[in-house]
């Protein structure tokens, strides 16, 4: 479970940039995983402050995104018994189900700053019309669609591809 915020002000959306090992950094909605026993409302406020420096007021629940991925885990090489190719031998199949709550937020305090030692390295306001040209996660598009369309069911279909 995770909680994310869509914060739009003056035609710009608040995003954070997440480094990708061996790839281009991706822009993400500020937010992230819930800690055990944490209310998602508190999660989104904590995560936005950690990743951007801003405190927010949650002004509404935009919707829920649910996605399931199945992948093969890779086994780590065991130092005691090194064998050629051991680290790349396929491991067990993993079934991951992500449920992500998407909230709308409004800045109430704090100052824009970059996260240090966390999952993101840069926070910035991006013009809404520039978002399609950014390297970004699918959650940015889902969050913005929920914000724009405000579907009664709190759900938008994922784009193919």
C-alpha positions as CSV (number, residue, x, y, z in Angstrom):
1,X,0.0,0.0,0.0
2,X,1.2,3.5,-0.9
3,X,-0.2,7.0,-0.9
4,X,0.6,9.8,-3.4
5,X,-0.3,13.4,-3.8
6,X,-1.3,15.5,-6.8
7,X,-0.5,19.1,-5.9
8,X,-1.2,21.6,-8.7
9,X,-0.7,25.3,-8.4
10,X,-0.6,28.0,-11.0
11,X,-0.6,25.6,-13.9
12,X,2.3,23.5,-12.5
13,X,2.4,20.1,-10.7
14,X,4.7,19.3,-7.9
15,X,6.9,16.3,-8.8
16,X,10.0,14.6,-7.4
17,X,12.8,12.9,-9.4
18,X,13.8,9.3,-8.7
19,X,17.2,8.0,-9.7
20,X,17.1,4.8,-11.8
21,X,20.2,2.6,-11.6
22,X,21.7,2.4,-15.1
23,X,18.9,4.5,-16.6
24,X,17.5,8.0,-16.8
25,X,15.9,9.4,-13.7
26,X,12.1,9.4,-13.6
27,X,9.7,12.0,-12.4
28,X,7.3,10.7,-9.8
29,X,4.3,12.0,-7.8
30,X,5.5,12.7,-4.3
31,X,4.4,9.8,-2.1
32,X,5.4,6.3,-1.2
33,X,4.8,3.3,0.9
34,X,2.9,3.1,4.2
35,X,4.7,2.2,7.3
36,X,3.2,-0.7,9.3
37,X,0.1,0.7,11.2
38,X,0.3,4.1,9.5
39,X,-2.9,5.7,8.1
40,X,-2.6,6.5,4.4
41,X,-3.7,10.1,5.1
42,X,-0.6,10.4,7.3
43,X,1.6,8.6,4.8
44,X,0.9,11.0,2.0
45,X,1.6,14.0,4.2
46,X,4.8,12.5,5.6
47,X,6.0,11.5,2.1
48,X,5.3,14.9,0.5
49,X,7.2,16.6,3.3
50,X,10.2,14.2,3.1
51,X,10.5,14.4,-0.7
52,X,9.7,18.1,-1.3
53,X,10.0,20.0,1.9
54,X,6.3,21.1,1.8
55,X,3.6,20.5,4.3
56,X,0.2,19.8,2.7
57,X,-3.4,19.7,3.5
58,X,-5.2,16.8,2.0
59,X,-8.1,18.3,0.1
60,X,-9.6,15.1,-1.3
61,X,-9.2,11.5,-2.3
62,X,-9.0,11.4,-6.1
63,X,-8.9,7.6,-6.4
64,X,-7.2,4.3,-6.2
65,X,-4.8,2.6,-8.6
66,X,-4.2,-1.1,-8.4
67,X,-1.6,-3.0,-10.4
68,X,-0.3,-6.5,-10.3
69,X,3.1,-7.6,-11.6
70,X,4.6,-11.1,-11.8
71,X,8.3,-11.4,-12.2
72,X,11.2,-13.8,-11.5
73,X,13.4,-13.0,-8.6
74,X,17.1,-13.2,-9.1
75,X,19.2,-15.1,-6.6
76,X,22.1,-13.3,-5.0
77,X,25.5,-14.9,-5.3
78,X,26.5,-16.7,-2.1
79,X,30.1,-15.8,-1.2
80,X,30.8,-19.1,0.5
81,X,29.9,-21.2,-2.6
82,X,30.7,-19.1,-5.7
83,X,29.8,-20.7,-8.9
84,X,29.9,-19.3,-12.4
85,X,26.5,-18.0,-13.4
86,X,25.0,-18.5,-9.9
87,X,23.9,-14.9,-9.4
88,X,21.9,-15.0,-12.7
89,X,20.1,-18.3,-12.2
90,X,16.4,-17.6,-12.0
91,X,14.8,-17.8,-8.6
92,X,11.2,-18.0,-7.4
93,X,8.4,-16.3,-9.1
94,X,7.1,-13.2,-7.3
95,X,3.6,-11.9,-7.4
96,X,3.5,-8.2,-6.5
97,X,0.2,-6.4,-6.0
98,X,0.5,-2.6,-5.5
99,X,-2.5,-0.6,-4.2
100,X,-1.9,3.1,-4.4
101,X,-4.2,5.8,-3.0
102,X,-4.1,9.1,-4.8
103,X,-4.9,12.3,-2.9
104,X,-5.2,15.9,-3.9
105,X,-3.2,18.2,-1.8
106,X,-2.7,21.9,-1.1
107,X,0.6,23.5,0.2
108,X,0.2,24.9,3.7
109,X,3.8,25.5,4.7
110,X,7.4,24.6,4.3
111,X,9.8,25.4,1.5
112,X,10.7,23.5,-1.6
113,X,13.9,21.5,-1.1
114,X,15.4,18.3,-2.3
115,X,15.4,15.1,-0.3
116,X,18.7,13.9,1.0
117,X,19.4,10.2,1.4
118,X,16.0,9.1,0.3
119,X,14.3,7.6,-2.7
120,X,14.3,10.9,-4.6
121,X,17.0,13.5,-5.4
122,X,15.2,16.5,-6.7
123,X,11.8,18.2,-6.2
124,X,10.4,20.7,-8.7
125,X,7.3,22.4,-10.0
126,X,6.7,21.2,-13.6
127,X,4.4,23.0,-16.1
128,X,1.3,20.7,-16.7
129,X,1.8,21.1,-20.4
130,X,5.4,19.9,-20.2
131,X,4.6,16.7,-18.4
132,X,4.1,14.5,-21.5
133,X,7.7,15.3,-22.5
134,X,9.2,14.2,-19.1
135,X,10.7,10.8,-18.4
136,X,8.1,9.8,-15.7
137,X,6.4,6.9,-14.1
138,X,3.0,5.8,-15.1
139,X,1.7,7.0,-11.7
140,X,2.2,10.6,-12.8
141,X,-0.2,10.1,-15.7
142,X,-2.7,8.2,-13.6
143,X,-2.6,10.8,-10.9
144,X,-3.1,13.7,-13.3
145,X,-6.0,11.8,-15.1
146,X,-7.7,11.3,-11.7
147,X,-7.2,15.0,-10.9
148,X,-8.5,16.2,-14.3
149,X,-11.4,13.7,-14.7
150,X,-12.4,13.1,-11.1
151,X,-14.2,9.9,-12.0
152,X,-17.1,9.0,-9.6
153,X,-15.7,5.5,-9.3
154,X,-12.3,6.9,-8.3
155,X,-10.6,4.8,-11.0
156,X,-9.1,5.4,-14.5
157,X,-8.1,2.7,-17.0
158,X,-4.4,2.2,-17.6
159,X,-3.0,3.1,-20.9
160,X,-1.9,0.2,-23.1
161,X,1.8,-0.3,-23.6
